């Protein structure tokens, strides 16, 4: 799995666990809806850490919690 795919899946997991929509994340984080959609659709080859941080603020989690997932284990990511 590519890193952008892991980020997309993790964001989806967290949104579902919090019962939030992409629109609610936009309202809480200030990250443009189009950017959130592009992250979810893997439209970016890479995602800036600043964007992930801003989304984490809207999700009310730390960035460490975002990356604490088996999705980000080295064995699961492509080079």
N, C-alpha and C positions, 0 to 999 in steps of 0.2 A: 504494500500500500504506500502511496506517496504521502508526504507530509501534509499537503493541502487536503487530501482526502481524510486523513486522520483528524485534522482540525475541524472539518465539516461534520464528521460523524460525532466527534466529542461535543461540538456546539449543539447538535441535534439532541444528543442524550441529555444534556443539561437543560435545554429548553423544555423537553418533555418532562423531566423530573420536577421542574419548577412550574409546570403547567403554563408556560409562557409562549407567546407567539413571537415571530420575527418582528412584528409591528410593535409589540410591547417592549421588546429589547431595544428597538430604535428609540422609542420614547424615553426609556430609562437610561440609555447609554449615550445618546446623541450621535451614535454611529449611523451614517445614512442608510436608509432602507436598501438602496441599491447595493451598497457595500456588503451588508449582511447577506443579501440574496446572492451576491457573487461569491462570498465565502462558502455559503451553503451549497452552491452549485459547482464548486471547484473551478470557478472561472479564472482565478488567479493561480499562477504557478507557485507563488509564495504569498504569505500574508504577513504584513508588518506586525511586529510585536506590539507596537503602539495600539493598533486596531484590536488585537486580542485583549490587551490590557483594558481598553475602554469598554469592550463588551463584558469583560469580567466585572468591572465596576457596576454595570447595569444589571448583571446577574447576581450581584452581591456575593461574589466569591473571589478568592485570591487567585492570582495567576498560577501559583503552584498547584492549587486544587484543579485548575483547568487541565494542566499537563499530567496530573496524577491519574493515569489511565493506562491499561495495557495497550491501548492504541498506539502509544508513543514508545513502547519498548523497541529497542534497536532491531530485534529479530522480526518485528512486524513492519518495519519501514524499509523502503527501497533506498538504495544509495543515490 
